[in-house]
Each structure stands twice: as structure tokens, then as C-alpha cells.
Amino acid sequence: MKQIKSTLALFAFSTLIATSLSQSAQAEMRISSKDIKAGELMPKAQEFAGFGCSGDNLSPQLTWKNPPADTKSFAITAYDPDAPTGSGWWHWVLVNIPATVSTLVTGAGNPEKDLLPEGSQSFKTDYGSKSFGGACPPEGDKAHRYQFKVFALNVEKLELPEDGSAALVGYYLNSHAIETATLEALYKR
């Protein structure tokens, strides 16, 4: 009888731990895309149009799930840590996305299409524009990593100067991040 009680107690404890771990894994914020896949090469649609590249320069569709309950806004960045600059390359810097938004459609990074959520604010990328700038690694270079990162923030609005650099915005994003999730895709020419 003692062994049965001990086995039942061990089973109950194991079930509790497994349930807790399962709920914890489900609660993690995640980012996904219909256009790009983690660890795979992006299509030419996400290649820049300029600098010797001839893609469609479309920001990918992005969806994020399971943000922390106390999220007050979101931000999205796209960054290439493999760019031969010594400091990487910022492809997209978008902040002040309302907490009620969880998806950006394909091409939302083009301000002329007016597809961004109301109140959101874009900052200058390393291409010099306040819009999404697609992948454009040097020809023949190894595949570069493109990190699309969503930040769940503890503030409704980041008050930043209009001409703030990506590094300045990054500082504020990291200072106010509750949680982040990254989707890393690849590109080479």
C-alpha cells in the first residue's frame, strides 16, 4: 500500500511538472510568417530594389502570438548581423505598434501603401529611408542571417526624436522590452 501511495504521489508530481512546462512553453511569445521560414532562404520578393539588387523589396507578412499580458505596445526590427560593415545592417525599425495588433501584412513596410497600424512610427534604416529595406548581401557572399524581431514593450508609446538612429531606438527597445521573439531567415545572391 505504501508503494502504491508513493507511486501515485510521484505520478501526480510528474504530471504537475509536465503540465507546468507545457503551459510555460505555450506562453512564450512567438513570431511567424507566411512569406519566410526560419533557417530557410527568403524569396526574391524580400530582396531590396537598388544597390545592385533587383527584388520586390516587400516586407514579409509577420504574425506574433502569446505576448505577455501586460504588453502595452510592440515594435519590429529587421537586422542583418552578417553585413560587412563592422556593425551589421538595419533593414527595418518600426515602433509604437498598438498592443491590439498581432499581424503585419506583406508589404506593410512600404509607407506609400499605408498598411501600417495607426500610430506606429518608422525610423531610418541603413538604406537611409523610413521604410522596410530588403536583403541585399554582396554577390557571392555566404548566406546572411536576417533577424525579424518583435518586442513586447511595457510602454504604450516610445517618445523618440524623429531622426533617431536605429541604435538609439534599439537602446529604448531593449530598455522597455518585456519579452522578444525572433524569426531568423537567410538570403544570398
N, C-alpha and C positions, 0 to 999 in steps of 0.2 A: 504494500500500500504506500509506503514511504517513497519507493522508487517511482510509482505512478504519479504521486503529487509532485515530486521533483521533476519528472519528465514534463508534466503539464505546465509547471511554472517556467521551465526552460523554453517550452514551446510558446507560451504566452509572451515571454520576454523577447524571443526571436521575432515573433510576429509584430510586436510593438516597434522594434528597431527597424524591421523591413518596411513597415508602413511609414514610419517617420522618414526614412531615407527616400522612399518613393515620393512622398509629398514634398520633400526638400528638393528633389530633382525636378519635379513638375513645377515648382515655384520659381525656378531660375528663369530670368529673362532670356529670351531667345530672339534671334533675328534670322529671317529667311528671305528668299527672293524667288520669283517665278522666272527671272531672267538670267541669274547667275547662280552657280553652285559652289559650295565650299570646296576648296582644293582643286577645282577644275578651271580650265581656260575659259575666259569670258568670250562671248561672241563679238564680232566686229562692231555691232551696234553700240557697244560700250567703249569703242576706240575714239579718241579725240579727232576732231576735224581741223587740222592745222599742224604746224611744227613738223611737216613731212608725213603726218598720219592722215588717213582718209576715211575714218569711220563715221558713224552717225552721231556720235557724241551724246548718246542718250543715257541719262542716269537710270540705273536699274530700278525696277519695282522692288520695294522693301516693305516687309511686314515684321512687326515685333509683337511678342506675346509675353505675358506674365510679368509685367513691370511691378515693382514694389507698390504696395497700397498707398504709400504717402508721396508718390510721384506727383510733381506739380507741373512739369514740362519735360520735353525731350529735346535732344539735339542729335544731329547726324554728322559724322565726318567720314571722308574717304581719303585714305593716305597710302602712299607707296613708300615703304621704308627702304626699298632697293634702288631708288633713283640715284644716279651718280652725282649727287650734289654735296654730299657730306652731311646733309640734314633731311634727306627724304624729299617728298613732294606732296603738297596738299592739293587734292583734287576736288574736294567739296567740304564746305564748312557752313552748316545750317543750324540755327538755334531758335529758341522760343517757339517750338512746336507745341501746341496745346496738349495737355495731358489726355484729352479725349480722342486724340488721333493715334492710330496704330498702323497706318499704311501710307506709303507714298507711291503713286503710280509711276509707271515707266515714263521718263521724260520730264518728271516734275522739276528737275534741276535746271530747266531752261526757263528763265523768268518771262520770256515772251509768250509762253504757253499759259501762264497764270494758273498753274496746277498746284502750287504750294499752299499749305494751310494758312488761313488768315492769321496774321500776327507773327508768322515766322520771319526770320531775318537771315539773309545770306551774307557771308563775308568773303573777301577776296581770297582766291586760290593762288597757287603759284603760277598759274597762267595769267594772272592779273585781272581776272573778271570775277564778279559776284554770282557765279553760276557753276553748275557741275562742269568739270573738265575731264574728259575720258582718258583712258590709258593711252600712253604714247612712249613706251620704253624705247631705247635706242635699238635700231635694227641689229639683229644677230646677238643681242644680249640674252642672258638667261631669262627664264620666265620671272617676271616681277610679281610680288605679292601686293594685292590691293585690298586694304582692310577697311571694310564698311562697318562703322561702329555706331551703335545707338547708345546714348547716355540718358538714363532716367535721372532727372535733376530735382533737387529739393527747393527750387525757387520757380515761381511762375514765369518770371522774365529776367533774363540777364541784361543788365544795363551796361552796354559796351559802346565805345566810340565807333561811329560809322566806318571809320578807316582802320579799325583794329586789325592787327595781323592775326594769322592763323595761330601763331604761337601764343599770343595774348588770349585769344578765345580758348585755346586748349588749356591754358592755365586756369581760367574760370570754370571750364567744364569739369576738369579734374577736381577743383575745389568744391564743386556743388554736386558731384555725381553720387547718387545713392547706389546705383548698380549700372553696369555696362554689359553689352553683348556685342560680339564681333563676328562678322562673316568675312572670311578671307578667301578671295578668288585670285586667279592668276591671269597673266597676259604676257605674250611675247610676239615680236614681229620677225 
